[in-house]
């Protein structure tokens, strides 16, 4: 299996130097709160006292899921390719957010069950026209899993070669909250009923049906699965590409902006392959999907925003970017007590 050599950011001496600089800025000690924590994290990632965020990218992986045949989503499967068309025309939520915050948007066909147009700005990485129905069989083979890791990493390399050092990940794939719920319960031990939410709008009997389908899918396996087996049995191609992308971004010492429920579960899965990836993660928001807070708590994550979002696409991560930018600007634009001839009073 493809492996990733992620640098360990634990460096007590350099951290001490970073914190000393933060405390020497012209402000009461700790008065910029989370911004100081974020600034220190980016300094550690880039190993500099003068960090910069360059050419941010939102990598949006799209694929279909065989489990949709079991009526586990409020949205029909064709929404996946129709929404990609909307992305291409600039009319989706993630489009205006990327325009607002200066992100490049990379749209990746990881496994959409549709013949998408070539030469229209879509990065062609299709593994198959959607995963298999995991109620009856594994969603993907180990060979497909490996291919997804490699292709996700390649997409990050494309962004990195364009000067990007901060990347968010988004997804489009009807049915992927179902896949994420199963990853979550298998990789955390949190009971399935606490991991299953409304997705794109299920309520009442339809939500109960979704839970029952996922419970039966879990019962089909029986026993304990390795992280790779969990991803193969229940994953989506877009999700595994995001896992590979996150691992590669950390290997390249890039800042990773984490979006909502699905992308947080992708980071969870990535951490089971290499836990050092967590050192590079900034959690954009806590979304409205019921299991999101629980998986964030499991990761001991502190999201920057809580706006009731549940769109996906990378939207919450991109929304949070200005806060990260403020933290970095603090390190570069604030004066020090000594230089400004202000008495340091602590």
Secondary structure, 3 states (H helix, E strand, C coil): CCCCCCCCCCCHHHHHHHHHHHHHECCCCCCCHHHHHHHHHHHHHHCCCCCCCCCCEEEEEEECCHHHHHCCCCCCCCHHHHHHHHHHCCCCHHHHHHHHHCCEEEEEEEECCCCCCCCCCEEECCCCCCCCCCCCCCCCCHHHHHHHHHHHHHHHHHHHHCCCCEEEEEEECCCHHHHHHHHHHHHHCCCHHHHCCCCCCCCHHHHHHHHHHHHHHHHHHCCCCCHHHHHHHHCCHHHHHHHHHHHHHHHCCCEEEECCHHHHHHHHHHHHHCHHHHHHEEECECCCCCCHHHHHHHCCCCCCECCCCCCCCCHHHHHHHHHHHHHHHHHHHCCECCCCCCCCCC
